[in-house]
Amino acid sequence: MISVLFVITGLAYGGAETQVVHLATQLKMRGWEIRVVTLIPPKAYGEELETAGIPVVSLNIRNKFPDPRPIFRLACLIRTWQPHIVHSHMVHANLFARITRIFTPMPVLICTAHNINEKGRKGSGRLREWTYRLTDPLCDLTTQVSQVGLERYIRVGAVPREKIRYIPNGVDTERFRPDSAVRARLREELGLRDAFVWLAVGRFEKPKDYPTMLQAFAQVLEGQREAVLLVAGDGPLRPAMEELAHELGIAERVRFLGIRRDVPELMNTADAYLMSSSWEGMPMVLLEASATGLPIVATHVGGNPEIVLDGKTGFLVPSKNPKALAQAMLRLMSIPERERQKMGEAARRHIEANFSLDRVVEQWEILYRELLSKKGVWID
């Protein structure tokens, strides 16, 4: 039995974290031995992983000051568990795992970058790119969730071309699928009636650029009073966005739903999906919306063009441009309902062919065995 230890910065209801949980549980179901370590205390998914028989251990890092003790604790866990593969996710965990390898053997270490530019809330990210380059010899392979992210990492010198691989995020196409019965029920419960419903799901943080979304929606409402925007998620910027909605005079048409556990149902409720991000990797929510058969209006950033086929399954616009976003929204709303449905059907076919969870998990299984084979580790 092959054992894999996932190391991730934290567990929350974000795209990268959701992908790791899906990968871990799917591998567990296929007979792999899986454990998860988080750098900071988990905020979500702990119960789901434990129920699936996957132990979760947190290093409980709570401050920003350098402290070597969590590194030695992770090294001790690895020496005790002796996983065949250590697979880290997100920039902090990637760098943390690489440094830990100095202190304990790891047959294989894979580091996955989940964004085109893993910069923090402050700064350009150049220091992190330099640190990636410096620590690259400690990693067997870096993977990127988008093709554009892969090319950028090579271009800036963060990773040599021969040591990086593209493996996209995957979505459960059985969980996220069109369901007319759910749509009718939830629209009635939410009192949406015949309104055109836009949906956005994501954390209220700077990269998601909710100000642009709300400004664009305000422009849409100037001529489309029956439109409604549902926003699911939470985060530090939520109060400011609620205030902005009031300032723009659209508060009655924007519903801030908080964290929801019924996202598949919400997606069936909507007529279209909306994303205003200023940068992205391979957004899980776009994969989920497409799998649910929703046409999409999104910004042309990160891996978005790999998911949204401009003019076929939705429309892409420049980031930080409320006017362009509003024009694309109005354009989609003006399309006859049957034509929008065809766009959604094309979106689902695109996901099934390229981003289904089963297909992506198989890619990981092949890669794990390939790297173990190169190291001379043979497992039945």
C-alpha positions as CSV (number, residue, x, y, z in Angstrom):
1,M,0.0,0.0,0.0
2,I,1.4,3.4,-1.0
3,S,1.3,6.0,1.7
4,V,0.9,9.7,1.0
5,L,1.3,12.6,3.5
6,F,-0.4,15.8,2.4
7,V,1.0,19.0,3.9
8,I,-1.1,22.1,3.5
9,T,-0.9,25.6,4.9
10,G,-4.4,25.3,6.4
11,L,-7.9,23.9,5.9
12,A,-10.7,26.3,5.1
13,Y,-13.5,26.5,2.5
14,G,-11.1,27.6,-0.3
15,G,-10.5,26.2,-3.7
16,A,-7.0,24.8,-3.0
17,E,-8.1,23.3,0.3
18,T,-11.2,21.7,-1.2
19,Q,-9.1,20.2,-4.0
20,V,-6.7,18.6,-1.5
21,V,-9.6,17.2,0.5
22,H,-11.2,15.7,-2.6
23,L,-7.8,14.2,-3.7
24,A,-7.1,12.8,-0.2
25,T,-10.6,11.2,0.1
26,Q,-10.6,9.7,-3.4
27,L,-7.1,8.2,-2.9
28,K,-8.3,6.7,0.4
29,M,-11.3,5.1,-1.3
30,R,-8.9,3.6,-3.9
31,G,-6.8,1.9,-1.1
32,W,-4.0,4.4,-0.5
33,E,-2.9,5.2,3.0
34,I,-3.4,9.0,3.5
35,R,-2.6,11.4,6.3
36,V,-2.9,15.2,6.4
37,V,-0.8,17.8,8.2
38,T,-1.8,21.5,8.4
39,L,0.6,24.3,9.4
40,I,-2.1,26.4,11.0
41,P,-5.1,25.1,13.0
42,P,-7.8,23.9,10.5
43,K,-11.0,25.9,10.2
44,A,-12.9,23.3,8.0
45,Y,-12.9,19.8,6.6
46,G,-11.5,18.2,9.7
47,E,-14.6,16.2,10.4
48,E,-15.0,15.1,6.8
49,L,-11.4,13.8,6.7
50,E,-11.7,12.0,10.0
51,T,-14.9,10.4,8.9
52,A,-13.1,9.2,5.8
53,G,-10.5,7.6,8.0
54,I,-7.8,10.2,7.2
55,P,-5.9,11.4,10.3
56,V,-5.4,15.2,10.5
57,V,-2.6,16.7,12.6
58,S,-1.9,20.4,12.9
59,L,1.4,22.0,13.7
60,N,-0.5,24.8,15.3
61,I,1.6,27.7,14.0
62,R,-0.1,30.8,15.3
63,N,2.3,33.6,14.8
64,K,4.3,35.1,11.9
65,F,7.7,35.0,13.8
66,P,10.2,32.4,12.6
67,D,10.1,29.3,14.9
68,P,12.1,26.2,14.0
69,R,10.1,23.9,16.3
70,P,7.3,23.1,13.9
71,I,9.8,22.0,11.3
72,F,11.3,19.5,13.7
73,R,7.9,18.3,14.7
74,L,7.0,17.7,11.0
75,A,10.3,15.9,10.6
76,C,9.5,13.7,13.6
77,L,6.1,12.9,12.1
78,I,7.6,11.9,8.8
79,R,10.3,9.7,10.5
80,T,7.5,8.0,12.5
81,W,5.0,7.6,9.6
82,Q,7.6,7.0,6.9
83,P,5.3,8.0,4.0
84,H,6.4,7.0,0.5
85,I,5.3,10.4,-0.8
86,V,5.1,13.9,0.8
87,H,2.8,16.1,-1.2
88,S,2.7,19.7,-0.1
89,H,0.2,22.4,-1.3
90,M,0.3,26.2,-1.3
91,V,3.3,28.4,-1.0
92,H,4.0,28.3,2.8
93,A,3.6,24.5,3.0
94,N,5.7,24.0,-0.1
95,L,8.6,25.9,1.3
96,F,8.1,24.4,4.8
97,A,8.2,20.9,3.4
98,R,11.3,21.6,1.4
99,I,13.2,22.9,4.5
100,T,12.0,19.9,6.5
101,R,13.6,17.6,4.0
102,I,17.0,18.9,5.1
103,F,16.3,17.2,8.5
104,T,14.6,13.9,7.5
105,P,14.6,11.7,4.4
106,M,11.6,11.7,2.1
107,P,11.5,9.2,-0.8
108,V,9.5,11.7,-2.9
109,L,8.5,15.3,-2.3
110,I,6.0,17.0,-4.7
111,C,5.0,20.6,-4.3
112,T,1.8,22.0,-5.8
113,A,1.3,25.7,-6.6
114,H,-2.3,26.7,-6.7
115,N,-2.0,30.1,-8.1
116,I,-0.4,31.8,-11.1
117,N,1.3,34.2,-8.7
118,E,1.6,33.1,-5.0
119,K,2.1,36.5,-3.7
120,G,0.8,37.5,-0.3
121,R,-1.5,40.3,0.7
122,K,1.4,42.7,0.5
123,G,4.3,42.7,-1.9
124,S,4.8,41.5,-5.5
125,G,5.7,37.9,-4.7
126,R,9.3,38.2,-6.0
127,L,10.7,37.1,-2.7
128,R,8.6,33.9,-2.8
129,E,9.7,33.2,-6.3
130,W,13.3,33.7,-5.3
131,T,12.8,31.3,-2.4
132,Y,11.1,28.7,-4.7
133,R,14.2,28.9,-7.0
134,L,16.6,28.6,-4.0
135,T,14.9,25.6,-2.5
136,D,14.0,23.8,-5.8
137,P,16.9,21.2,-5.3
138,L,15.0,20.0,-2.2
139,C,11.9,19.1,-4.2
140,D,11.5,16.3,-6.7
141,L,8.8,18.0,-8.7
142,T,6.7,21.1,-8.7
143,T,3.2,20.9,-10.2
144,Q,0.9,23.8,-11.3
145,V,-2.9,23.7,-11.5
146,S,-2.9,25.8,-14.7
147,Q,-0.9,25.9,-17.9
148,V,-0.5,29.7,-17.7
149,G,0.8,29.3,-14.2
150,L,3.3,26.7,-15.3
151,E,4.6,28.9,-18.1
152,R,4.9,31.9,-15.7
153,Y,6.9,29.9,-13.1
154,I,9.3,28.8,-15.8
155,R,9.6,32.4,-17.2
156,V,10.4,34.0,-13.8
157,G,12.9,31.3,-13.0
158,A,11.0,29.8,-10.0
159,V,11.2,26.3,-11.4
160,P,13.2,24.8,-14.3
161,R,11.1,23.5,-17.1
162,E,12.2,19.9,-16.6
163,K,11.0,19.9,-13.0
164,I,7.5,21.2,-13.3
165,R,4.3,19.4,-14.5
166,Y,0.7,20.6,-15.2
167,I,-2.1,18.7,-13.4
168,P,-5.3,20.6,-13.2
169,N,-7.9,20.7,-10.4
170,G,-10.7,18.2,-10.7
171,V,-14.4,18.5,-9.9
172,D,-16.9,15.9,-8.9
173,T,-19.3,15.9,-11.9
174,E,-21.8,13.8,-10.0
175,R,-22.1,16.2,-7.1
176,F,-22.1,19.2,-9.4
177,R,-24.6,18.6,-12.2
178,P,-27.8,20.3,-13.4
179,D,-30.9,19.5,-11.4
180,S,-34.2,21.1,-12.4
181,A,-36.1,19.9,-9.3
182,V,-33.5,21.5,-7.0
183,R,-33.6,24.7,-9.0
184,A,-37.4,25.0,-8.8
185,R,-37.5,24.3,-5.0
186,L,-34.7,26.6,-4.0
187,R,-35.8,29.5,-6.2
188,E,-39.2,29.3,-4.5
189,E,-37.6,29.1,-1.0
190,L,-35.5,32.2,-1.7
191,G,-38.3,34.1,-3.3
192,L,-36.4,34.6,-6.6
193,R,-39.3,34.0,-8.9
194,D,-38.5,35.2,-12.4
195,A,-35.4,37.3,-11.5
196,F,-32.2,36.7,-13.4
197,V,-29.9,35.3,-10.7
198,W,-26.1,35.8,-10.7
199,L,-24.1,33.7,-8.2
200,A,-20.6,34.3,-6.8
201,V,-18.9,32.0,-4.3
202,G,-15.6,32.8,-2.6
203,R,-13.7,34.3,0.3
204,F,-14.0,38.0,0.8
205,E,-10.3,38.8,0.2
206,K,-8.4,41.2,-2.1
207,P,-7.7,38.8,-5.0
208,K,-11.4,38.2,-5.5
209,D,-11.9,42.0,-6.2
210,Y,-15.5,42.2,-5.0
211,P,-15.6,46.0,-5.4
212,T,-15.3,45.5,-9.2
213,M,-18.2,43.0,-9.0
214,L,-20.5,45.2,-7.0
215,Q,-19.7,48.3,-9.2
216,A,-20.5,46.2,-12.3
217,F,-23.7,44.9,-10.9
218,A,-24.8,48.4,-10.0
219,Q,-24.3,49.3,-13.7
220,V,-26.3,46.2,-14.7
221,L,-29.2,47.2,-12.4
222,E,-29.5,50.6,-14.1
223,G,-31.3,48.8,-16.9
224,Q,-32.2,45.4,-15.4
225,R,-34.2,45.8,-12.2
226,E,-35.1,42.1,-12.0
227,A,-31.5,40.9,-11.5
228,V,-30.3,39.5,-8.2
229,L,-26.7,38.7,-7.1
230,L,-26.2,35.9,-4.5
231,V,-22.8,36.0,-2.9
232,A,-21.8,33.0,-0.8
233,G,-18.7,33.1,1.4
234,D,-17.1,34.9,4.2
235,G,-13.8,36.7,5.0
236,P,-12.3,39.9,6.4
237,L,-13.6,42.2,3.6
238,R,-17.2,41.1,3.9
239,P,-18.4,44.0,6.1
240,A,-16.7,46.5,3.8
241,M,-18.5,44.9,0.8
242,E,-21.9,45.0,2.5
243,E,-21.3,48.7,3.2
244,L,-20.3,49.3,-0.4
245,A,-23.5,47.6,-1.6
246,H,-25.4,50.1,0.5
247,E,-23.4,53.1,-0.9
248,L,-24.1,51.9,-4.4
249,G,-27.8,51.6,-3.7
250,I,-27.9,47.9,-4.6
251,A,-28.2,46.4,-1.2
252,E,-31.8,45.1,-1.8
253,R,-30.5,43.2,-4.9
254,V,-27.4,41.7,-3.3
255,R,-27.8,38.9,-0.9
256,F,-24.7,38.0,1.2
257,L,-25.3,34.4,2.2
258,G,-22.2,33.7,4.3
259,I,-20.6,30.3,4.3
260,R,-22.9,27.7,2.7
261,R,-22.7,23.9,2.6
262,D,-25.2,23.7,-0.2
263,V,-23.1,25.2,-3.1
264,P,-24.3,22.6,-5.6
265,E,-27.9,23.5,-4.9
266,L,-27.1,27.2,-5.1
267,M,-25.5,26.8,-8.4
268,N,-28.6,25.1,-9.7
269,T,-30.6,28.1,-8.4
270,A,-28.6,30.6,-10.5
271,D,-28.9,31.5,-14.2
272,A,-25.2,32.4,-14.5
273,Y,-22.0,32.5,-12.6
274,L,-19.9,35.7,-12.0
275,M,-16.2,36.1,-11.1
276,S,-14.3,39.4,-10.8
277,S,-10.9,38.1,-9.5
278,S,-7.8,40.1,-10.2
279,W,-5.7,36.9,-10.2
280,E,-6.4,33.2,-9.9
281,G,-4.9,29.8,-10.3
282,M,-7.4,27.1,-11.4
283,P,-10.6,28.2,-9.6
284,M,-12.6,25.3,-8.3
285,V,-15.8,27.4,-8.3
286,L,-15.5,27.9,-12.1
287,L,-15.1,24.1,-12.6
288,E,-18.1,23.6,-10.3
289,A,-20.3,26.2,-12.0
290,S,-19.4,24.8,-15.5
291,A,-20.1,21.2,-14.3
292,T,-23.5,22.5,-13.1
293,G,-24.2,23.8,-16.6
294,L,-23.9,27.5,-15.8
295,P,-22.7,30.0,-18.4
296,I,-20.0,32.2,-16.9
297,V,-18.8,35.8,-17.0
298,A,-15.3,36.0,-15.5
299,T,-12.1,38.0,-15.7
300,H,-9.4,36.9,-18.1
301,V,-6.8,35.9,-15.4
302,G,-4.9,32.8,-14.4
303,G,-6.4,29.5,-15.5
304,N,-9.8,31.0,-16.2
305,P,-9.5,30.8,-20.0
306,E,-8.7,27.1,-19.6
307,I,-12.2,26.7,-18.0
308,V,-14.3,29.3,-19.7
309,L,-14.3,29.1,-23.5
310,D,-14.8,32.7,-24.4
311,G,-18.0,33.1,-26.6
312,K,-18.9,29.4,-26.2
313,T,-19.4,28.7,-22.5
314,G,-19.3,32.3,-21.3
315,F,-17.5,35.6,-21.6
316,L,-14.1,36.7,-20.4
317,V,-13.2,40.4,-19.7
318,P,-10.2,42.3,-18.5
319,S,-9.7,42.4,-14.7
320,K,-10.3,45.6,-12.6
321,N,-12.8,46.9,-15.3
322,P,-16.3,47.2,-13.9
323,K,-17.7,48.6,-17.2
324,A,-16.4,45.7,-19.2
325,L,-17.7,43.2,-16.6
326,A,-21.1,44.9,-16.7
327,Q,-21.3,44.9,-20.5
328,A,-20.5,41.1,-20.6
329,M,-23.2,40.5,-17.9
330,L,-25.8,42.4,-19.9
331,R,-24.7,40.6,-23.1
332,L,-25.3,37.2,-21.4
333,M,-28.6,38.3,-19.9
334,S,-29.8,39.4,-23.4
335,I,-29.2,35.9,-24.9
336,P,-32.4,33.8,-25.2
337,E,-32.8,31.3,-22.4
338,R,-32.4,28.3,-24.7
339,E,-29.1,29.6,-26.1
340,R,-27.8,30.2,-22.5
341,Q,-28.7,26.6,-21.8
342,K,-26.7,25.4,-24.8
343,M,-23.7,27.4,-23.4
344,G,-24.1,25.6,-20.1
345,E,-24.3,22.2,-21.8
346,A,-21.1,23.0,-23.7
347,A,-19.5,24.0,-20.4
348,R,-20.4,20.7,-18.8
349,R,-19.1,18.7,-21.7
350,H,-15.8,20.6,-21.5
351,I,-15.4,19.8,-17.8
352,E,-16.3,16.1,-18.2
353,A,-13.7,15.8,-21.0
354,N,-10.9,17.6,-19.2
355,F,-11.5,18.3,-15.5
356,S,-13.5,15.4,-14.0
357,L,-12.2,14.4,-10.5
358,D,-11.8,10.7,-11.5
359,R,-9.6,11.7,-14.5
360,V,-7.5,14.1,-12.3
361,V,-7.0,11.5,-9.5
362,E,-5.8,9.0,-12.1
363,Q,-3.2,11.5,-13.2
364,W,-2.0,11.8,-9.7
365,E,-1.8,8.1,-9.2
366,I,0.2,7.7,-12.4
367,L,2.6,10.5,-11.3
368,Y,3.1,9.1,-7.8
369,R,4.0,5.7,-9.2
370,E,6.3,7.3,-11.9
371,L,8.3,9.2,-9.3
372,L,8.5,6.3,-6.9
373,S,9.7,4.1,-9.8
374,K,12.4,6.6,-10.7
375,K,13.6,6.4,-7.1
376,G,13.7,2.7,-7.2
377,V,10.8,2.3,-4.8
378,W,8.6,-0.6,-6.0
379,I,5.2,-1.2,-4.3
380,D,2.7,-3.8,-5.1
